[in-house]
Amino acid sequence: MRNLVIPEIPILRGQEAIEALNEIIKELEQQKGNELTEKQAKALMKVANELISSIKAEMDSEASNKRKLGKFAVFKRFEDTVLPRLQFYK
C-alpha cells in the first residue's frame, strides 16, 4: 500500500491572504472561457472577493480594538502610577 503525501499548505492571514486571493482572481480571469466557463469563473471570483471583504473587515475590527485598548492604556498607566501615591495620603 502506498502512503498518500499531503503537502503542507501555509496558513495565510491578513494582507498575505488578500494578496493570495487577488492572485487567484487574476488566474480565474485568465481561465474564464478556457478551463472554466464564464459562470464558474464569476462564481469563484465572487467567493474570493467575499473572502477579501471578510478579511478586511476583520483587520479593521482588530485595528479598532487596538485603538480602543490604546486609549485605556492611558488610564491603566494612571492607575499604576498615580493611584498608589494617592493611597499614601489616606
C-alpha positions as CSV (number, residue, x, y, z in Angstrom):
1,M,0.0,0.0,0.0
2,R,1.4,3.4,-1.0
3,N,1.2,6.3,1.5
4,L,-0.5,9.4,0.4
5,V,1.6,12.5,0.9
6,I,-0.4,15.6,1.6
7,P,1.6,18.8,1.0
8,E,1.7,21.4,3.8
9,I,-0.4,24.4,3.0
10,P,0.7,27.6,4.6
11,I,-1.8,29.5,6.7
12,L,-2.2,33.0,5.4
13,R,-3.7,35.8,7.3
14,G,-4.4,39.5,6.8
15,Q,-2.7,41.1,3.9
16,E,-0.9,37.9,2.8
17,A,-4.3,36.2,2.4
18,I,-5.7,39.2,0.5
19,E,-2.7,39.1,-1.9
20,A,-3.1,35.4,-2.5
21,L,-6.8,35.7,-3.2
22,N,-6.1,38.6,-5.7
23,E,-3.7,36.2,-7.5
24,I,-6.4,33.6,-7.6
25,I,-8.8,36.1,-9.1
26,K,-6.2,37.0,-11.8
27,E,-5.8,33.3,-12.6
28,L,-9.6,32.9,-12.8
29,E,-9.8,35.8,-15.2
30,Q,-7.3,34.1,-17.4
31,Q,-9.1,30.7,-17.3
32,K,-12.5,32.2,-18.0
33,G,-13.7,30.6,-21.2
34,N,-10.8,28.2,-21.3
35,E,-10.6,25.8,-18.4
36,L,-13.7,27.3,-16.7
37,T,-17.0,28.5,-18.0
38,E,-17.8,32.2,-17.6
39,K,-20.4,31.3,-15.0
40,Q,-17.9,29.1,-13.0
41,A,-15.2,31.8,-13.1
42,K,-17.6,34.5,-12.0
43,A,-18.9,32.4,-9.1
44,L,-15.3,31.6,-7.9
45,M,-14.3,35.2,-8.2
46,K,-17.3,36.3,-6.2
47,V,-16.3,33.9,-3.4
48,A,-12.7,35.2,-3.5
49,N,-13.9,38.8,-3.3
50,E,-16.3,38.0,-0.4
51,L,-13.3,36.4,1.4
52,I,-11.3,39.5,0.8
53,S,-14.1,41.7,2.2
54,S,-14.3,39.4,5.3
55,I,-10.6,39.6,5.9
56,K,-10.5,43.4,5.5
57,A,-13.5,43.7,8.0
58,E,-11.6,41.5,10.5
59,M,-8.4,43.5,10.1
60,D,-10.4,46.8,10.6
61,S,-12.1,45.4,13.7
62,E,-8.7,44.3,15.1
63,A,-7.2,47.7,14.4
64,S,-10.2,49.4,16.0
65,N,-9.9,47.2,19.1
66,K,-6.2,48.1,19.4
67,R,-7.0,51.8,19.2
68,K,-9.6,51.4,21.9
69,L,-7.2,49.5,24.1
70,G,-4.6,52.2,23.5
71,K,-7.0,54.7,24.9
72,F,-7.5,52.6,28.0
73,A,-3.7,52.2,28.4
74,V,-3.6,55.8,29.5
75,F,-6.0,55.1,32.3
76,K,-4.1,51.9,33.2
77,R,-0.8,53.9,33.5
78,F,-2.6,56.5,35.6
79,E,-3.9,53.7,37.8
80,D,-0.5,52.1,38.1
81,T,1.5,55.3,38.8
82,V,-0.7,57.9,40.4
83,L,-3.3,56.0,42.4
84,P,-0.7,54.2,44.6
85,R,0.7,57.6,45.5
86,L,-2.8,58.9,46.4
87,Q,-3.2,55.9,48.7
88,F,-0.3,57.3,50.7
89,Y,-2.4,60.3,51.7
90,K,-5.2,58.3,53.2
